[in-house]
Amino acid sequence: MFAISPKTVRKLITTGKMKAVKIGIEYRISDKELERFAAENETTGE
């Protein structure tokens, strides 16, 4: 779905650019949040 590394996802979460819930040592990101993030960061591929 996304071509970004786990390290980048963690950075987005810790900087507040992506919302997630931490359960134990793992982060959980809702489908709604992924859709929001994708829409806000969409590229045209040009």
Phi, psi and omega per residue, in radians:
M1 nan -0.890 3.121
F2 -2.047 2.517 3.105
A3 -1.798 0.988 3.091
I4 -2.255 2.626 -3.059
S5 -1.371 2.770 3.056
P6 -0.992 -0.627 3.118
K7 -1.084 -0.721 3.117
T8 -1.158 -0.706 3.106
V9 -1.067 -0.783 3.115
R10 -1.055 -0.701 3.128
K11 -1.144 -0.725 3.100
L12 -1.069 -0.677 3.132
I13 -1.194 -0.835 -3.077
T14 -1.208 -0.443 3.099
T15 -1.560 -0.060 3.087
G16 1.495 0.123 -3.139
K17 -1.408 -0.295 3.081
M18 -2.407 2.318 -3.128
K19 -1.577 2.431 3.126
A20 -2.682 2.832 3.062
V21 -1.975 2.299 3.120
K22 -1.640 2.148 3.097
I23 -2.103 1.890 -3.053
G24 1.171 -2.124 3.131
I25 -1.761 -0.007 -3.084
E26 -1.884 2.641 3.027
Y27 -1.760 2.487 3.067
R28 -2.074 2.237 -3.137
I29 -2.042 2.239 -3.100
S30 -1.263 2.736 3.077
D31 -1.025 -0.718 -3.134
K32 -1.063 -0.734 3.127
E33 -1.164 -0.697 3.087
L34 -1.091 -0.720 3.105
E35 -1.120 -0.745 3.120
R36 -1.083 -0.837 -3.120
F37 -1.077 -0.770 -3.141
A38 -1.084 -0.749 -3.128
A39 -1.132 -0.683 -3.129
E40 -1.313 -0.345 -3.063
N41 -2.102 0.475 -3.103
E42 -1.218 2.423 3.032
T43 -2.039 2.685 -3.086
T44 -1.513 -0.268 -3.140
G45 1.377 0.288 3.140
E46 -1.504 nan nan
